[in-house]
């Protein structure tokens, strides 16, 4: 079994991070970089419905899994709607932020679901100090050619309340370990290897695909403003369980050196499984 996964915070199309072109100026570059990398799994964060529609059109060989917005907490609605109204958006984006694409001719979905990173994970909600909700999207996939199965999770941890979100993830992910399947955790985790949350995940048996390869330590975040936000290598692909061996770790770069893909560099990891 060969798994090639790319994780990327693509920066929502209503945002204009300094040094990053508008979405319409970089969307073809994003697709070009993904096609050149030839992954069979793509974990994306900050995806709006408009971006999802474009990516589905451009990547027809993939099936997308998404996080629908169902029965949001009433206490959340006013703050959530006010946030998006500032950007001229008439409604809450649905589906919401996280997308997991799997190559349809390579994998079969056995099961998939999601939970919200909040004290009420069963519904769209906040409560850990974050302004907008965050979620974990997961899938149980079967590799068609080898009949091997594994679990993949993707998320976007909020830097305002990293520890609370990580602790919820740790407790929920522990339940999945009872299945005895290899696991991959990919996403914008908003902490670098010097952070205590990184250490906690490694203590739970997670391994960093970067340190298991010969990759050079390098930041995945564009900005170096530690007083405002996490810096360094904050986009991760972690794995645990038997059967997965990381072969390579790499940052993806824009086909146009003058136009960035996002304020985060996409990360690609190649695994072999036996």
C-alpha positions, 0 to 999 in steps of 0.5 A: 500500500502506498499513501501520498497525503498532502495537507494544506491550509489554503487560506479562505477566499475572503481573506487577504493575508499579507504577501498572498494573492487573492484566491482567484489569482492563485487558485490555478497555482494551487491545483497545479501544485496538487496535480504535480504532487500526485497525492491520493489523499488531500487534507485541506483547511479553511476551504469555503464552499466556493473554493470547494466547488472549484476544487471538485471541478478541477480534481474529478478523480477525487471524492470529497468528504466535508463537515456539514453545518447542522443544528448550530448552537444558538449562542454561536449563531449571532457571533458567527454571523457577525464574523462573516458579515464583516467580509460581506458573506450573507450566511455561514459557510456550509460545508465548513472549512475542513475537506478530505479528498480521497482518490476514488480509484485507490480507496474505498470509504468504510466510514467517515464522520466529524466532531466539533472542537468544543465542550459540545462536540456533537453540534457546531459550537465554540466554548474554548476561547475560539471565535469561530468553530473548529472541527475534526473530520475523519475517515476509515478507508480501505486501500482497494489494491491491497485490502489494507485499512487505515484511519485518517483525521484532519483538523485546524486547531485554533491558536487561541485555545490550542491545549483545550482542543488538543486534549479533546482530540487526545481523548477522542482519538484514543477510542479509535486506537481500539480498532488496531488500525494505522492512523494518520493525523494531518492538518494545521495544528498551529503549534511547532515541535517546541510546543508542549502540545506536540510533546503530549501527542508524541507521548500518546504514540504519535510519530512525526513523519518529518522527523522520521525522514531525512527532511530538513527542519523548515517553517511552513508558516509564512510569517515570523511573528511569535508575539501574534501567532504560532510560527515555524513548522505548524502544519503536520502529518503525524502517524501511529500504529503498525503498518505505516512507514514514512518515506519522504516529507516535503513542502510544496511550492508554487509553480510561480515563484512570485505568487504564493499558494497560501500563507501556509506551505502545503506539506506532502508525506509519502507512506509505504504500508505492509 
